[in-house]
Amino acid sequence: MAKYTSLKTVQKALLNAEVTCLELVQYYLEQIAASLDHNIYIEVYSDEALEKASLLDQKIQTEPENLGRLFGMILSLKDVICHADHKVTGASRILEDYKSPFSATAVERVLVEDAIIIGRVNCDQFAMGSTNENSIYGSVKNLADPGKIPGGSSGGSAVSVQADTCLAALGSDTGGSVRQPASFCGVTGFKPSYGRISRYGLLAYASSFDQIGTLTNSVEDAALLTEIMAGSDDFDSTTSSQTVESWSEISTFSGKAKIAYFKDALNHDGLDKEVREKMQSMIEQLQLAGHELIPVDFDLLDYIIPTYYVLTTAEASANLSRYDGIRFGHRSQAATDLLETYKKSRAEGFGTEVKRRIMLGTFVLSAGYYDAFYGKAQQVRRLIQQKTEEIFNVFDFIMMPASPVPPWDIGAKVDDPVAIYLSDIFTVHANMAGIPAICLPAGNFQNGMPFGIQFAANRFEESKLFSFSKYFQDLKLNC
């Protein structure tokens, strides 16, 4: 079977009887079996997916007028998003064998539109990581080079699309967890504005940063999925009441875009030489295409990572306090009293990186340090938001690489967490500011690994961002 890269082509083939939904699911199941060495899937819903495919084939034959907008969309689900009567573990021992009694709002909305979920995929534990190495299920391997990381924390989601085991994947993005793996795996990764998609049913890491996002082969599929999942939700008070536009009907971008890029980013000491060259090449190509690209000062760039990790670890320490062996999660068999139950259950259940972030978060919230760290970080976050708003008063988009470095070898940085944290420097900005951002494939490095370019728009300007991204994808620029 030929590889499908958009829902539009899948639906056309289904309606023209060129393929059945059952055959499509069988093909993806074969692809999953062929890619077992890449450690993508934690659990495959084979029987369930085949049953739903058969029902959908009957619906295509008997009542095509009642088909949902996502018929033919085969999805994988990151192991931090709840699906009723299915396990969700956050790739952590603390939730091993936990079965969710309800579905995330985002999951409910795609299922209503006839999407089929084929399985749940691997990720960094509780979405804390940039490499997909922090999982009790082991590391996910990049399809382009099994010795390289796929990025994280939605590494399994990215590779599931990269390996053609599904048409699209749902992930989560707290500081770049959709966009960075999209860059490393050569797929399209989109994070909407904060509040666009309900967080109900998403295992919380840092509540003021977390957003459900998409990994797809095309901008059109990202737009349609986001449109269907977006909108206010009574179960999440942070969801926006902003009108959800028809992003799936992407208008052709016309005219000249005014695009900012951070001079501080292009000249940053941590920027890999080849990434810098590709950025400069992309700037030149977009200028030749008639767009205005202008360097801007962003003197807060070096404050983004420390601010992000102070705030997110503080929120994580609070969010993960519920996993104590009593209310939720793994309970130690070695404990002899209540205090030991708390201590041993959490010590056994959480991985090294999660423990590190919980302890850091507890520290910055502790008496005597709260104002110096957490309070100050909130002030810096507001400055970053204000500076970003000022940029968008003049510019349409901000362009940056999704990562300062190419994908590195599995295991190369496990003993240097700070180096891994610093690799998020260009993706964290969008989460700090609450703005939509997308990573688009833009060629390959000399070693053949994928390279992605990132564009961000002002808050709630998804329509403009999707339009330009579709235009960019059609240009087929490579650098």
N, C-alpha and C positions, 0 to 999 in steps of 0.2 A: 504494500500500500504506500502511495506517495505521502510525503510529510505534509500535513496541513499547517499553515502558519497564520490562519485567521478564521474566526468563527463564520464569517461571511462565506468563505469557500466551503466550509464544512456543511453549512446549512443548504447551500446551493446543491451540493452533491447528494445530500439526504433527500431533498425534495425532488431531485431528478432521478432518484433511485440508482444512482451510481455507486452508492454504498449504503449500508444500513447502520443504524446506531449500534446494533449488536456487534457487527463486524468492526466498527470503530473501537469499541471498548475492548474487544478481543485483541486488536492490534496493539493498543496501549498496554494491555496486560502482558503481551509478548515482549514489548519494549522494556517493561519493568523487569521481567525475568532475565532479559539479556543484559541488564545494567546492575545486577545485584552486587557486583564488586564495588560499585560506587557508593553503596550504603545510603541510598536516598530515602527509601521507604521504611518506616517503622512498622506499619500495618497496611495491608492492601485489602480493600473491600471488594474482592473479586465477585463473589456470589451476588452481593447487593447491587453492584454496578451493572452486572449482566442482566439481573432481573429488571432494573429500572430501564436499561437500554431496550429490552424486549417490549416493555410497556410503552416506551416512547415510540418505537417503530409502529406499534398498533395505532397510536394516536396520530402519527403522521399519515397513516392510511385512512383512518376513519373520521378524524376531526382536526384537520390541519389548521383550521381557523382558531382553534383553542391552544395552539402550541405557545409555550412560554418564549420569551425573547432570548433565552439562553439554551434552547434545545440544541443538542449537539456539542455543548460546552462540557468537556471532561476536565475536572479540576482536581488538583491535589491541595491538601490542607495542612498548613504548618501546625506542629504539635503544641501550639499555645492557644488555639482557637477551638472553642467548644462545639461539639456536634452531638446532639442528643443520643443517648444510649450507645455512645462510642467512647473509647478511652481517650483521655487527654492527659499527658504527663509532664508537659513542659520539658521533656528530655531529662527529667530529674528523678532520682530514686525516691524523693520525698512524696511524689505523686504516683509512684509505680502502681499500675493496675487500677488507677482511679477512672471511673466511668462517669461521664457528665450526664446529669439528669435533664439538661436543656441545651438548646443550640444558641450560639451567638446570633445576634440580630442579623449580622452580615450573612451568616450561613443560611438562616431562614429565608432571607430575601433572594438569594441565588437559587435555592431549591424550589421556591415557588415559581421561578421562571424556567424550570425544567433542566437546570444544570445537574450533572452527575458528579458526585465526589468519589474518586477512585481510590483514595487512601490518604493516610496522614504521613507527613514527611519529617525527617530529622531536622534538628536545629540546635543552636547553642542553648544550654540549660537556662530556662526562664528568659530566653532571648537576650542573655548577657554574654556578648562576645561578637567578634568580627571575623571569625575563622571557621566556625562550625566544628571546632575541636572540643568545646566544653559540653559534651553530651554523653550521657551514660550509654548511648548506643554506638559510640565511636564516631570518628571523623567521616564527613562526607567528602568524596573525592571529585575534583573538577573533571568534567568529561574531556576538556581540551588537553589536560595533562593530569593523570591520576595522582601524581606526586605533589600537585599544587593544591592549596586551599581553594574552596569555592567562594570564600567570603562568608559573612555572617551578619546577623544571626539566622537569616532566612536562606542559608546555603542549600538546604535540602529542597526548598521551594524553587530556587533558581536552577539547580541541576535537574530537577524533575521536568522543567520546560526545555532546558538545554539538551537533555537526553531524549526528548520526544516521547516521554512517558505519559504526557497529558498535554492538553492544549494551553492551559494556563494554571496559575497557582495563586493561592492567597497566602500572604505573609504578614508580618508586622514590622513596623519601622519606628524605632525609638530614637535612634541617632544615625540612621543610614542603613538599617538592617534589611531593607528591600533594595535600595539603590546600589550599595557597594557590591553585594553578590551579583546583581544584575550586570554590573560593569565587568566583574571577573569571569562571568559565564556567557557574556555576549547576548543577553536578552534585554527586554525593556522592563524597567522597574519604576513603578509610580507610587508616590506617597501624596495623598491629598492634604488640603489644609486641615489643621487641627480642628476637630469637631465635625468634619464632614461625614464621617462614618462612625456609627456607634461603637463604643468599646465594650459594650455589654457582651459577655461571653469570651472576651479576650483575657487570658491570664495576665494580671497586672504586673508590670515591671516598674515603670515610672509614669504615673497616671496623667501628668500634665504634658507628657511627650508622646506617649504611645499612640500609634494609628495603624489600622489595618490597611495594607496596600496590596498591589497586584504585581505579578511577574508574568509577562506575556511575550509573544513574538511580534505583536503589532500594537501601535498606539490606539487603533480603533477598538481592539479588545479591552485594553486598559480603560478606555473612556466608557465603554458600555458597562463593564463590570462595576466601575466606580459609580456610575449613574444609578445602577440598580441597588447598590449597597448603601448609597448616601441618603441623607435625610434625617430629620429629627426622630428621636426615640424616647419614649417615656421611661425606659429603663436606664438611660444615660443622660443625666442633666447637662453634660458638657456638649452634647450634640448641638449643632447650629440649626437655627430656623431659617437660614438663608435658602432661597429658592434653588432647587436642584434643576439645572438646565439640561437640555437634551444634548449632552456631550457626545453621544454616539452619532449624532448628525453633525460631524465635524465640518465646519465651514473651511473653505480653502483660505489659507493665510495669504494675505496680499499686502503690498506696500513694503515699507522698509522698517525693519525692527531695530530698535535702539537697545543694544545689549551691553551690560556692564560686566567687566571681569575684574577681580580683585588684583591689583598690582602687587599687593603683599603676598598673595597666593602664588603668583607666577614667579616671584623672586624668593619664595620661602626656602630656607635651608633644607627642609625635609622633603622637598619636591625632587623626585627622581628625574634624572636628565632626560630620559626618553619621554616621560610624561610631559615635561616642560616643552619639548620639541613638538609633541603632538598637540598640545594646547596652542602653541604659536601657529602651527599649521592650520588648525581649525579656525583661529581668528582670521588668518589671511584668506582662507577659502570663503568664509562667510562675508568678509569684506568684498571679495570679488563677486559674490552673489548679490551685492547691492545693499548689505546691511551695515549699520553703524556700530562698531565695537569700540568701546572706550574704557581705558583703565581707570579705576576709581580707588581711592584710599579707603582701607578698612582696617584702621589701627587696632581694632579689637580682636583680630584673628587669633592671636596667640592666647587670648583669654577664653576662647570658646571651649576648648577641651577641659581645662580645670573647672570652669563654671558648670559645664555639662555634668561632669562626674561628681561634683559636690551635690548638685540638685538631684540627679537621677539616683545616686546611691542613698540619699536621704529618703527619697520616696520608696525605693526598693526595701529599705530596712523596715519601713512601716507596712508596706503591702505584703511582705513575706512573713510578717509576724504571725499570721494566721496558721501557717504551716508549722505546727508545734507537736504533732503526735497525739494531740488530744482532740482538737477541733477538726483538723485536716491532716492528712499525710501519714507517712511512714512512722510507725511507733517502734522504738528500740525494744528488743527482747532482753537486753542486758540491764535495763534500768530497774532499780529497786524502790524508788520513791518518786514523787511528783517532779521535784527539781531535776533529778537525773533523767526522767522521761523527756522533759523539755530539752535538756542539754544533749543527751545521747541521740535522741531522735533527729534533731537538727544537724548534729555533727555527722551522723551516718547518712542522712538524707540529702544534704546539700553538697554540691561539688566545690572545688577549691575557689573558682572564680566567683561563684555566688556568695560563698562565705566572705571572701575579700570585700565584696561590695556591701554586704550587710554590715560588716564591721566598720567600714569607712563611713557608711551612712549613719550608723549609730553614733559614731564619734563626732561628726559635724553637727549633729542635733543635740549633743550633750551639753549640760550646763557649763558655762564658761567658754564654749566654742561656737555656740549657735550664732551669735551676732557676727563673730569674726569670719565664719565660713558660710553657713547657710544664708544668713541675712545679707551678707555682701554679695554672694552669688546671685541672689534674686535681683539685687540692684544692677549687677552687670548684665543679667539677662534682659532687663528692661532697656538698658542702653543699647544692647545689640538689636532689640526689636525697633527702637527709635531710629537707629542708624539705617536699618533695613528699609523702614518706611520712607525715610528721606531719599534713599536710592530709587525706590519705586515711584517717587513723585516725578522723577526725571526719565527713568528707564522702563522698558517693557519687561526685560528679563535679566537675570544674573546667570552667567555661565562659569562653571568650574569643572575640573575633573572630579570624578566620584571618589577617587583615591589618589593620594600623593605618590603611591608606589604600585608597581605591577603585582599580581598575585605571587605570593612567596611559597616556599616549600612547606609542606605539612610538618609541624614540629619545630620549625626554624626559630619561632619566637615564643614558644610556650613558657620559657623561663624569663621572659621580658615583657610583662603585661603593659608597662608604660609605652613601649614601642608599638604595641597593638592598639592601645588607646589613641595614640597620636595618628594612627592611620585613618581615624574617623574625622580628621580636622575639616574636611570639605563637605561632609554630609550632615554633620551635627548642626550646622548653621540653620538649615531649613526647619529642624525640629525646635530649635531655640526660638525662632521667630514665628513658628506655627504656620509656615507658608507651604504651598504645594511645590513639589520638585519631582523631576523625572530624569532617569538615566537612560540614555539611548546608545545602542551599539555604534561605535565609530572607528572600526578597524581593529588591527591587531598589533601587538608588540613584535619585536624582531624574533622573539622565541615562539611566536605563534599564539600566545595567550591573548584573550580578548581585551579590548580597551573601550571604556564607555565615557561619554561626555554628559554632564549634568546641566540642566536648565531649571531655574526656579522662577516663579511669578509671584506677584503680590497675593496676599491672603484672599481666598475665595475667587481667584481669577483662573480657575481650572480650564474654563472654556478657551481663553486666550492661549494657555500653555499647551493644551491638547492640539489646538489648531496649528501652532508653530511647530510642535513636535511631529505632527503628521507631515507638514511641509518639509521639515528637516529629514525625516526618514525617506521621503520620496526623492530628495536631492541625492541620496546615497553618497554622501561625503565620507571619505576615508582619510585617515591621517596616520 
